Structure formats: C-alpha cells, structure tokens
Amino acid sequence: MPALWKLLIWIVIGGAAGWLTGVIVKGKGYGCLGNVVVGIIGSVVGGWLFQVIPGVRPLPGLICSLITAVIGAVVLIAVLRLLTE
C-alpha cells in the first residue's frame, strides 16, 4: 500500500476517533482538525496502553484500530482534564 494511502487512512481513523471521543467525553466533537489531532494522539496512547497491560494486545484491522484510538483518546482527555482542573 502506498504511503499516501496509509497517511489518508491515519487521518480518517484519527478524525473518526477524535469525533467519537468528543461525543463520549463532552457530547460533541472538537472540530475537524481537533478531532484528527485527538484521534491520532489517542491511537498512539491506546497502542502504548495495549502494549503495557499484560495479556492485552490490539487486534489487526480498521475497526480495531478505531477502537484502540478511541480508548487511547478517552484516556488522554481524562488525564488532561485531571491535570488542568
């Protein structure tokens, strides 16, 4: 798969994960760019969490990547809220 397609998939999954996180955490998204940023950072956080927790591994596939990104983004937002409030 060419690198451009991989980048586009990252952006789409990041946007969807950011939007879902916004809906879960605050009832609406963070705007188009905010959703992508939150989702991409969330995917990194979620991937790291799944590697750190013993016996838990993320499954392959787009849906599982989206779920991992949403879990990571929710954790990210929760930690940021704890630090700023």
Secondary structure as a PSIPRED ss2 file (coil, helix, strand):
# PSIPRED VFORMAT (PSIPRED V4.0)

   1 M C   1.000  0.000  0.000
   2 P C   1.000  0.000  0.000
   3 A H   0.000  1.000  0.000
   4 L H   0.000  1.000  0.000
   5 W H   0.000  1.000  0.000
   6 K H   0.000  1.000  0.000
   7 L H   0.000  1.000  0.000
   8 L H   0.000  1.000  0.000
   9 I H   0.000  1.000  0.000
  10 W H   0.000  1.000  0.000
  11 I H   0.000  1.000  0.000
  12 V H   0.000  1.000  0.000
  13 I H   0.000  1.000  0.000
  14 G H   0.000  1.000  0.000
  15 G H   0.000  1.000  0.000
  16 A H   0.000  1.000  0.000
  17 A H   0.000  1.000  0.000
  18 G H   0.000  1.000  0.000
  19 W H   0.000  1.000  0.000
  20 L H   0.000  1.000  0.000
  21 T H   0.000  1.000  0.000
  22 G H   0.000  1.000  0.000
  23 V H   0.000  1.000  0.000
  24 I H   0.000  1.000  0.000
  25 V H   0.000  1.000  0.000
  26 K H   0.000  1.000  0.000
  27 G C   1.000  0.000  0.000
  28 K C   1.000  0.000  0.000
  29 G C   1.000  0.000  0.000
  30 Y C   1.000  0.000  0.000
  31 G C   1.000  0.000  0.000
  32 C H   0.000  1.000  0.000
  33 L H   0.000  1.000  0.000
  34 G H   0.000  1.000  0.000
  35 N H   0.000  1.000  0.000
  36 V H   0.000  1.000  0.000
  37 V H   0.000  1.000  0.000
  38 V H   0.000  1.000  0.000
  39 G H   0.000  1.000  0.000
  40 I H   0.000  1.000  0.000
  41 I H   0.000  1.000  0.000
  42 G H   0.000  1.000  0.000
  43 S H   0.000  1.000  0.000
  44 V H   0.000  1.000  0.000
  45 V H   0.000  1.000  0.000
  46 G H   0.000  1.000  0.000
  47 G H   0.000  1.000  0.000
  48 W H   0.000  1.000  0.000
  49 L H   0.000  1.000  0.000
  50 F H   0.000  1.000  0.000
  51 Q H   0.000  1.000  0.000
  52 V H   0.000  1.000  0.000
  53 I C   1.000  0.000  0.000
  54 P C   1.000  0.000  0.000
  55 G C   1.000  0.000  0.000
  56 V C   1.000  0.000  0.000
  57 R C   1.000  0.000  0.000
  58 P C   1.000  0.000  0.000
  59 L C   1.000  0.000  0.000
  60 P C   1.000  0.000  0.000
  61 G C   1.000  0.000  0.000
  62 L H   0.000  1.000  0.000
  63 I H   0.000  1.000  0.000
  64 C H   0.000  1.000  0.000
  65 S H   0.000  1.000  0.000
  66 L H   0.000  1.000  0.000
  67 I H   0.000  1.000  0.000
  68 T H   0.000  1.000  0.000
  69 A H   0.000  1.000  0.000
  70 V H   0.000  1.000  0.000
  71 I H   0.000  1.000  0.000
  72 G H   0.000  1.000  0.000
  73 A H   0.000  1.000  0.000
  74 V H   0.000  1.000  0.000
  75 V H   0.000  1.000  0.000
  76 L H   0.000  1.000  0.000
  77 I H   0.000  1.000  0.000
  78 A H   0.000  1.000  0.000
  79 V H   0.000  1.000  0.000
  80 L H   0.000  1.000  0.000
  81 R H   0.000  1.000  0.000
  82 L H   0.000  1.000  0.000
  83 L H   0.000  1.000  0.000
  84 T H   0.000  1.000  0.000
  85 E C   1.000  0.000  0.000
